[in-house]
Amino acid sequence: MVSASAFWNPAKRVFSIPEASDLFELDFALDSAGFTAIRGFQAKGKQAGMAGVYPWSYHQYIETAALLRPSWWSAPDLCVEPELSAGDPGVIRERIDITATLLEGCLRIIYDWQNELAKSCNSTVVEDLIKPPVPIIQGWTTEQYLDSLELTMQVWERWQPWLAPPKLIGLGSVCRRTTSHPEHGLYAILNGLDRQIPNGSKVHLFGVKGTALNEVKKLPWIASVDSMAYDYGARVRAFKEGRSNSFKHRSDEMTRWMESAATRVMGKHANDNFHRLAA
């Protein structure tokens, strides 16, 4: 998972795409950096881009996704973690609505761009060059997520049959979320969404805790997860040990986290497979 903000040049107000990078040899996804965008909005006020929150426009983001060619890219969304929303139901409702509106904006542009390309390219080339995003649902409680899912699917279905049903849906605002709270814990949310995800669709969890993988792996409709927990752990360990948080140190922490995650997902022999894959 790579953040769009990693490519943004704030001084020039453009995305800077490297001509060559090891990234292009990897299976990666592109995140819209909604959390970072809201942080920037709260610190600096109205921005020049999407929804007045993002620093970049629809066109800039979609073009960047097309140039980077990730396995998939997330639709822009507005996160609702308590540190960003203060738990205000009105703020959360507004961000759910804006998230659906941002999806609509992306789909409109992609539809127009694909139609323009279709004048000179066949449909296979068009679909390969400009792909639709993965829709994201937001919320803090199960009810809010279900409202977001309904609204998201209303937007998506308006564009069918041009669009096929989404194969993947992102579940936002689970970063650092507690797992066991009866109302807004991760397990409560997943239990509430069970059987509500559209047939044929699976879910990606943004920022899920590694300890949750023991339970998450039991749900067949969960496709994937990502986490930056290893990077936070690297900073903490480096500080406690009085050492530099070097690239190697961070890499070692990531490997340790991945080994632990693989064991949780695949069992006690997972690390052997993990090392073979890493090699």
Buried (B, 14 or more C-beta within 10 A) or exposed (E): BBBBBEBBEEEEEEBEEEEEEEEEEEEBBBBBBBBBBBBBBEEEEEBEBBBEBBBBBBEBBBBBBBEBEBEBBBBBBBBBBBEBBEEEEEBBBBBBBBBBBBBBBBBEBBBEBBEEBEEEBEEEEBBEBBBBBBBBBBBBBBEBBBBBBEBBBEBBEEBEEEBEEBEBBBBBBBBBBEBEEEEBBBBBBBEBBEEEBBEEBBBBBBBBBBBBBEBBBEBEBBBBBBBBBBBEBBEEBBEEEEEEBEEEBBEBBBBBBBBBBBBBBBEEEBBEEBEEEEE
